[in-house]
Amino acid sequence: MAKWGEGDPRWIVEERADATNVNNWHWTERDVSSWSLECLHQLLLGVQVEGPEGVCHLTEVTKLEGEASINNRKGKLFYFYEWQLSLSWLGMSCRGVKFRGTIDVSNLSDENNEDDLDICVALCKDQPNTPLLDLMKTSGIQEVRRVLGEYVQRLKSEFGQGMILPTTNALKQHSSVSTKKNEVKTNKTQISPAPKCSSSTAPCPTGDRNQTCSFDLKETFQTNAHELYRTFISQEVLEQTRKDQTKSEQTKKDKNTL
């Protein structure tokens, strides 16, 4: 067991930059039920599928019960949500006949992925059988799974920010990185090249301690392109060139000696 006052690291708690929620140890909770209700309504009422049988779309969210929250414990985020949904859909066949039905989703929760959801599609009791029911059981269910998965993604992306507050060490590291970036920018500004002159022979404007000017340097090879390319890639030609250079340098040394 850790002993108090003997420097045991298990007793060391990091100081928070905002002086609250030390080391993210305490449980922090944010209720997102109201936002979830609005988001689910918006996403679900935009569902529409179309096929050879006709067109179907969701018309009403008849039941939406549950809750959603985000919890922060020891620097880790936990998402809790559980919803029960009942929806109404309207289909119109290619002949212009309307059919009504329902969709029930009973297990939208953090314990299930969108692919594991139990989605039940049915026609209303007073409606005759129609191929539109098969359209909703295939494309309709797939689209409902997609929008419910989008809800979960938006829940984690929009409300996960700000739940974990920066620690003192994190702020120091961020400040150190920002300082280094500023130093690099300053150094680049200090060694930036001098402005080019408008003419190759005209001197640069006065005012700088070291005046400079620009010039163009061109090299002309007394040969054709094929021979020049062969000179650069041929091992034999390169070796002969080195020998000729060595011989030329030796001849110059001999002349200087005489």
C-alpha positions as CSV (number, residue, x, y, z in Angstrom):
1,M,0.0,0.0,0.0
2,A,1.2,3.5,-0.8
3,K,2.5,5.4,2.2
4,W,1.7,9.1,2.6
5,G,4.6,11.5,2.7
6,E,7.3,9.2,1.4
7,G,7.2,10.4,-2.2
8,D,5.2,7.4,-3.5
9,P,4.1,8.3,-7.1
10,R,0.7,6.7,-6.5
11,W,-0.1,9.7,-4.3
12,I,1.0,12.3,-6.8
13,V,-2.0,14.1,-8.4
14,E,-1.2,16.4,-11.3
15,E,-2.3,20.0,-10.9
16,R,-4.9,21.0,-13.5
17,A,-4.5,24.2,-15.5
18,D,-8.0,25.3,-14.6
19,A,-7.8,24.2,-11.0
20,T,-10.7,21.8,-11.4
21,N,-11.3,18.1,-12.0
22,V,-7.8,17.2,-10.8
23,N,-6.1,14.7,-13.1
24,N,-9.6,14.1,-14.7
25,W,-10.2,11.8,-11.7
26,H,-13.7,12.9,-11.0
27,W,-16.7,11.8,-13.0
28,T,-17.9,14.5,-15.4
29,E,-21.2,14.0,-17.2
30,R,-22.9,15.9,-20.0
31,D,-26.6,15.3,-20.9
32,V,-27.2,15.3,-24.6
33,S,-30.7,13.9,-24.7
34,S,-32.3,17.1,-26.0
35,W,-29.8,17.4,-28.8
36,S,-30.3,13.7,-29.6
37,L,-34.0,14.1,-29.9
38,E,-33.6,17.0,-32.4
39,C,-30.9,15.2,-34.4
40,L,-32.7,11.9,-34.7
41,H,-35.9,13.7,-35.9
42,Q,-34.0,15.6,-38.5
43,L,-32.1,12.6,-39.8
44,L,-35.0,10.1,-39.8
45,L,-37.5,12.4,-41.5
46,G,-35.1,12.8,-44.4
47,V,-35.0,9.1,-45.2
48,Q,-36.4,8.3,-48.7
49,V,-35.9,5.2,-50.9
50,E,-36.9,4.6,-54.5
51,G,-37.2,1.5,-56.6
52,P,-39.1,-0.1,-59.5
53,E,-42.0,-0.6,-57.1
54,G,-42.3,3.1,-56.3
55,V,-41.2,5.7,-53.7
56,C,-41.3,5.5,-49.9
57,H,-40.3,8.0,-47.2
58,L,-40.6,8.4,-43.5
59,T,-43.3,10.8,-42.5
60,E,-43.4,10.9,-38.7
61,V,-41.5,9.8,-35.6
62,T,-44.4,8.5,-33.5
63,K,-42.2,7.3,-30.6
64,L,-38.8,8.3,-29.4
65,E,-38.0,7.4,-25.8
66,G,-34.7,7.2,-24.1
67,E,-31.7,9.2,-23.1
68,A,-28.1,10.0,-24.0
69,S,-25.1,11.3,-22.1
70,I,-21.3,11.6,-22.3
71,N,-19.1,10.8,-19.3
72,N,-15.5,11.5,-18.6
73,R,-13.6,9.2,-16.2
74,K,-9.9,9.5,-15.6
75,G,-9.3,11.1,-19.0
76,K,-11.4,8.6,-21.0
77,L,-14.7,9.3,-22.7
78,F,-17.7,7.0,-22.3
79,Y,-20.9,7.4,-24.5
80,F,-24.2,6.1,-23.1
81,Y,-27.3,6.2,-25.1
82,E,-30.4,4.1,-25.3
83,W,-33.4,4.8,-27.5
84,Q,-36.7,3.1,-28.6
85,L,-38.1,4.4,-31.9
86,S,-41.4,4.0,-33.8
87,L,-41.7,5.6,-37.2
88,S,-44.4,5.9,-39.9
89,W,-43.7,5.6,-43.6
90,L,-45.7,6.4,-46.7
91,G,-45.2,4.7,-50.0
92,M,-46.6,5.5,-53.4
93,S,-46.6,2.8,-56.1
94,C,-46.0,3.4,-59.8
95,R,-49.7,3.4,-60.3
96,G,-50.2,6.3,-57.8
97,V,-51.6,4.2,-55.0
98,K,-50.6,5.1,-51.5
99,F,-49.7,2.7,-48.8
100,R,-48.8,3.3,-45.1
101,G,-46.7,1.4,-42.7
102,T,-44.6,1.4,-39.6
103,I,-41.0,0.9,-38.5
104,D,-39.9,-0.1,-35.0
105,V,-36.3,0.1,-33.6
106,S,-36.0,-1.2,-30.0
107,N,-32.3,-1.5,-29.3
108,L,-30.5,1.6,-30.4
109,S,-27.8,1.8,-27.7
110,D,-24.1,2.0,-27.1
111,E,-24.0,-1.8,-26.7
112,N,-25.0,-2.4,-30.4
113,N,-23.6,-1.3,-33.7
114,E,-26.0,-0.1,-36.4
115,D,-25.6,-3.4,-38.2
116,D,-26.9,-5.2,-35.0
117,L,-30.1,-3.2,-34.7
118,D,-33.4,-5.0,-34.7
119,I,-35.5,-3.1,-37.3
120,C,-39.1,-4.3,-37.9
121,V,-41.0,-3.0,-41.0
122,A,-44.7,-3.7,-41.4
123,L,-47.8,-2.4,-43.2
124,C,-50.7,-0.8,-41.2
125,K,-53.5,-3.2,-40.5
126,D,-55.9,-1.7,-43.0
127,Q,-53.4,-1.8,-45.8
128,P,-53.3,-4.5,-48.5
129,N,-50.1,-6.3,-49.4
130,T,-47.8,-4.4,-51.7
131,P,-44.3,-4.7,-53.2
132,L,-43.4,-1.5,-51.5
133,L,-43.1,-3.5,-48.2
134,D,-40.2,-5.4,-49.7
135,L,-38.6,-2.2,-50.8
136,M,-38.8,-0.9,-47.2
137,K,-37.5,-4.2,-45.8
138,T,-34.4,-3.9,-48.0
139,S,-33.5,-0.4,-49.0
140,G,-35.5,1.3,-46.3
141,I,-33.9,-0.7,-43.4
142,Q,-30.5,0.0,-44.9
143,E,-31.1,3.7,-45.0
144,V,-32.4,3.8,-41.5
145,R,-29.3,2.0,-40.3
146,R,-27.2,4.6,-42.1
147,V,-28.8,7.6,-40.5
148,L,-28.7,6.1,-37.0
149,G,-25.0,5.4,-37.5
150,E,-24.6,9.0,-38.6
151,Y,-26.3,10.1,-35.3
152,V,-23.8,8.1,-33.3
153,Q,-20.8,9.6,-35.2
154,R,-22.1,13.2,-34.8
155,L,-22.7,12.5,-31.1
156,K,-19.0,11.5,-30.6
157,S,-17.6,14.2,-32.8
158,E,-19.6,17.3,-31.8
159,F,-19.9,16.6,-28.0
160,G,-16.7,14.8,-27.3
161,Q,-14.7,18.0,-27.6
162,G,-14.1,19.9,-24.3
163,M,-14.9,17.0,-22.1
164,I,-11.2,16.3,-21.4
165,L,-9.5,19.5,-20.3
166,P,-5.8,20.1,-20.9
167,T,-3.3,19.3,-18.1
168,T,-0.6,21.6,-17.0
169,N,2.1,19.5,-18.7
170,A,0.0,19.5,-21.9
171,L,-0.2,23.3,-21.9
172,K,3.6,23.6,-21.3
173,Q,4.3,21.3,-24.2
174,H,1.9,23.2,-26.4
175,S,3.6,26.5,-25.4
176,S,7.0,25.0,-26.1
177,V,6.0,23.8,-29.5
178,S,4.5,27.2,-30.3
179,T,7.7,29.0,-29.2
180,K,9.9,26.7,-31.4
181,K,7.6,27.4,-34.4
182,N,7.9,31.1,-33.8
183,E,11.7,30.8,-33.6
184,V,11.8,28.9,-36.9
185,K,9.6,31.5,-38.6
186,T,11.9,34.3,-37.2
187,N,15.0,32.6,-38.4
188,K,13.5,32.1,-41.9
189,T,12.7,35.8,-42.0
190,Q,16.2,36.8,-41.0
191,I,17.9,34.7,-43.7
192,S,15.5,35.5,-46.4
193,P,17.3,36.3,-49.7
194,A,17.9,39.9,-50.8
195,P,15.6,41.3,-53.5
196,K,16.9,40.8,-57.0
197,C,18.0,43.7,-59.1
198,S,16.2,44.6,-62.2
199,S,19.4,44.5,-64.3
200,S,22.3,42.0,-64.2
201,T,24.9,44.9,-64.0
202,A,23.0,47.5,-62.0
203,P,23.9,47.7,-58.3
204,C,21.2,47.0,-55.7
205,P,19.5,49.9,-53.8
206,T,21.5,51.3,-51.0
207,G,20.6,50.9,-47.4
208,D,21.7,47.3,-46.9
209,R,25.2,46.6,-45.4
210,N,26.0,44.0,-48.0
211,Q,24.9,45.0,-51.4
212,T,24.1,42.2,-53.8
213,C,22.9,41.8,-57.3
214,S,21.7,38.9,-59.5
215,F,23.4,37.3,-62.5
216,D,22.9,34.5,-64.9
217,L,25.5,31.7,-65.4
218,K,25.4,29.6,-68.5
219,E,27.6,26.7,-69.7
220,T,28.0,25.8,-73.3
221,F,29.1,22.3,-74.4
222,Q,30.8,22.0,-77.7
223,T,29.0,18.8,-78.7
224,N,25.6,17.4,-79.6
225,A,22.9,16.2,-77.2
226,H,23.6,12.5,-77.8
227,E,27.3,12.7,-77.1
228,L,26.6,14.8,-74.0
229,Y,24.1,12.3,-72.6
230,R,26.5,9.4,-73.3
231,T,29.3,11.3,-71.5
232,F,27.3,11.5,-68.3
233,I,26.1,7.9,-68.2
234,S,29.0,5.9,-69.7
235,Q,31.5,4.5,-67.2
236,E,34.3,4.3,-69.7
237,V,33.9,7.9,-70.8
238,L,33.9,9.1,-67.2
239,E,37.0,7.1,-66.4
240,Q,38.8,8.6,-69.5
241,T,37.7,12.1,-68.5
242,R,39.2,11.6,-65.0
243,K,42.5,10.4,-66.5
244,D,42.6,13.3,-68.9
245,Q,42.0,15.7,-66.0
246,T,44.7,14.1,-63.9
247,K,47.2,14.2,-66.8
248,S,46.4,17.8,-67.4
249,E,46.9,18.8,-63.8
250,Q,50.2,16.9,-63.7
251,T,51.4,18.7,-66.8
252,K,50.6,22.1,-65.2
253,K,52.5,21.1,-62.1
254,D,55.5,20.1,-64.2
255,K,55.5,23.4,-66.0
256,N,55.3,25.3,-62.8
257,T,58.2,23.3,-61.4
258,L,60.4,24.2,-64.4
